[in-house]
Amino acid sequence: MAAIVSSGAAVPVVPLQLQGSLFVPVTGKGGYAATAEIRGLTGGGFGGAYIGAGVGLGTLSTDNSVGSVFTVFAGKSIAPFTSVELRLYKEPKDGGATAGFVGVRFSF
């Protein structure tokens, strides 16, 4: 189980938007990932849909050492200020892990 803290609206208000995010475990296992990201609109009806990618640093490897982390994600608005988002994180070094989840994104 994990949580994400992110800047930016539930759905980007411009075609491309920069944001940052922090992926942290809610349980005692796993590592963190802090990434700088870009999101773009893809259309898709009410509130639109979006895709994005990012790069940053994290400790997703089996030895918990810091390394580069890449993320890809996609989301779809389901209500005002709310979207459902799928995210995948990858630490590409030896012993690096892949983490992912589907969650609800709330914007205030």
Secondary structure, DSSP 8 states (H G I E B T S, - for coil): -EEEEE-S-SS-SSSEEEEEEEEEESSSSS--EEEEEEEEEEE-STT-EEEEEEEEEE--STT---EEEEEEEEEEEEETTEEEEEEEEE--STT--EEEEEEEEE--
